[in-house]
Amino acid sequence: MGGMMSHALELAKQLIAWPSVTPARGAVFEAVEAMLTARGFTVDRFTAGEAPDGPVENLLAWRGEGGPHFAFAGHLDVVPPGDGWSADPFAAEVKGDLLYGRGAVDMKGAIAAFIAALDRVEQHTGTISLVLTGDEEGPAIFGTRALIERIAMRGLKPDLCLVGEPTSVHRLGDTIKIGRRGSVNIWIKVPGTQGHVAYPALADNPIPKLVRALARIDAVHLDDGTDWFQPSNIEITDLEVGNPASNVIPARARARLSIRFNDLHRGDDLAARVRDLVLAEAPDAIVTPRVSGEAFLTEPGAFSGLVAAAIRDHTGIEPELSTSGGTSDARFLSKLCPVVEFGLPNATMHKLDEAVALADLEGLTAIYADIMRRALG
């Protein structure tokens, strides 16, 4: 194991060792700030928002000035480890050729690889920045959105942005993301009038109305997909009445939907369409949508080609350009500049005994350094 490899490994171990279940604050940000100031970066740490979705800590760091400006974006928060790990999820232990710990893959390993990669790049021109939030795994209301406002305030709009999400599937470099589907969740509440089941004329049962509305929604065919996106889908994710009595007509019924949609749609339009279907069956229903992100696509071109070339030179793999998977903070950053996501193999993310291969940590460091050199011209 060479010095550079242990360098990326040591940084990853430091980051994993600070428990930072979303929303992350404090020590893990102090650790990153120390790493970056030692490398000549100006660091701006700030908190944004109030309860219930805040406060959230964020970090914006930059080195150099003028263009080209290359940004790396990611998150320091992790999902809860859960019970059943074979060792302490925050011990950052190396066993064999793997580094174990919550966040090893998603995505402290990638952040460590990028910081280690900085030491391999001679930055004679341009700007390198890091955009790191403590709330990507949570509501994501006061994380990257607040960072984008900070970027505007400081005049630090990047030309290109690489998000370090774990995109690789079977081996490092096989997949990069050039887009993501959008997401909207919708809560439906249908009121009724409680009464005795033997006297239905004196009551108003909300369940049949809700069921008919859900049947209408379930019958909707949104699209057949596009060249880059799979078809959009509407899923009923919860149905709840909470009526413990067998002889009582309930006073209300609730449901929740999740829609994942491609770039043929916008979240607000889909929410309005669902509202119309519900109100046709239950005119007094309350429909509450929450759009967590719009679909976006970075058309294949110079940036995705640059990332693919770096991957190809270090691995021999021709990466697949993909828009699959869930949402990420790239959905916000795509408003600033072209965005591509590339990171570690994702097989163990969010799982018990999450682990990154030491060789992949080293490989990603080398690829990130190459991407930076190419992006800075």
Secondary structure, 3 states (H helix, E strand, C coil): CCHHHHHHHHHHHHHHHCCCECCCCCHHHHHHHHHHHCCCCEEEEEEECCCCCCCEEEEEEEEECCCCEEEEEEECCECCCCCCCCCCCCCCCEECCEEECCCCCCCHHHHHHHHHHHCCCCCCCCEEEEEEECCCCCCCCCCHHHHHHHHHHCCCCCCEEEECCCCECCCCCCEEECEECEEEEEEEEEECECEECCCHHHCECHHHHHHHHHHHHHCCCCCCCCCCCCCCEEEEEEEECCCCCCCEECCEEEEEEEEEECCCCCHHHHHHHHHHHHHHHCCCCEEEEEEEECCEECCCCHHHHHHHHHHHHHHCCCCEEECCCCCCCHHHHCCCCCEEECCCECCCCCCCCCEEEHHHHHHHHHHHHHHHHHHCC
